[in-house]
Amino acid sequence: MHNNDQTVSACHDDLNSVREHLSLESFHKLNRACETLHYFGSDLRRHEINGLSQLYTPQILSYVHEDINYVLEELKAKGLCRDFIAPATVSGGEHHV
C-alpha cells in the first residue's frame, strides 16, 4: 500500500532557488481523475444514454470534481497559481478564475 502522506514540497534548481511541487496525493488524484474521465467518455460513446447513465453521471462528475478541487487548492496554497489569480482589490469589475 502507498503512503499518501508523502510529499515532495520543494527542490533546489541550478539557480539555488526553491521550486514547489505537487504532493504525491495530488499527483494520484490527477491521474485518477484523468483515467476516470477517459473511461467515462468511452462508456458514454459505446452505450446509449439511458436511465442508468443518468444515475451514475452525477456521481462520477462529483467524484472527479473532488479530486481536481483538492489539487487546485493545494496549488493555490503553495502559491503556484498566484500569477493567474488577481488580487481581491482589482478595480474595474469582477475577475473570474
WOKA-V159167 format. One record per residue. N is the residue number from 1. RES is the residue in one letter. PHI is phi in whole degrees, 0 to 359 (NA if undefined). PSI is psi in whole degrees, 0 to 359 (999 if undefined). OMEGA is omega as a letter, one per 40 degrees, with the letter a starting at -180 (* if undefined). Layout:
N_RES_PHI_PSI_OMEGA, N_RES_PHI_PSI_OMEGA
This chain:
1_M_NA_143_a, 2_H_277_146_i, 3_N_272_109_a, 4_N_283_356_a, 5_D_272_355_i, 6_Q_290_139_i, 7_T_222_152_i, 8_V_248_96_a, 9_S_276_329_a, 10_A_195_158_i, 11_C_213_163_i, 12_H_261_132_i, 13_D_264_189_a, 14_D_297_336_a, 15_L_269_9_i, 16_N_64_24_i, 17_S_261_159_a, 18_V_265_131_i, 19_R_247_135_i, 20_E_278_153_i, 21_H_225_162_i, 22_L_290_151_i, 23_S_286_161_i, 24_L_300_321_i, 25_E_301_315_i, 26_S_294_321_i, 27_F_300_316_i, 28_H_296_319_a, 29_K_295_320_i, 30_L_295_317_i, 31_N_295_319_i, 32_R_296_317_i, 33_A_298_318_i, 34_C_297_312_i, 35_E_294_320_i, 36_T_297_314_i, 37_L_292_325_i, 38_H_298_312_i, 39_Y_296_317_a, 40_F_299_314_i, 41_G_297_318_i, 42_S_297_318_i, 43_D_296_318_i, 44_L_294_326_i, 45_R_287_330_a, 46_R_278_329_a, 47_H_245_153_i, 48_E_291_140_i, 49_I_288_124_a, 50_N_222_190_a, 51_G_299_325_a, 52_L_294_315_a, 53_S_294_330_i, 54_Q_291_335_i, 55_L_281_319_a, 56_Y_269_341_a, 57_T_301_310_i, 58_P_299_324_i, 59_Q_294_317_a, 60_I_295_314_a, 61_L_294_325_i, 62_S_294_318_i, 63_Y_298_314_i, 64_V_293_320_i, 65_H_302_316_i, 66_E_300_317_i, 67_D_295_313_a, 68_I_293_320_i, 69_N_297_320_i, 70_Y_302_313_a, 71_V_293_317_a, 72_L_298_318_i, 73_E_296_323_i, 74_E_296_316_i, 75_L_299_317_i, 76_K_296_316_a, 77_A_297_327_i, 78_K_274_359_i, 79_G_78_14_a, 80_L_278_357_i, 81_C_246_6_a, 82_R_299_332_i, 83_D_287_344_a, 84_F_256_348_a, 85_I_253_121_a, 86_A_284_147_i, 87_P_300_153_a, 88_A_294_342_a, 89_T_262_21_i, 90_V_291_127_i, 91_S_273_161_i, 92_G_97_26_i, 93_G_106_186_a, 94_E_280_151_i, 95_H_238_119_a, 96_H_262_141_i, 97_V_258_999_*
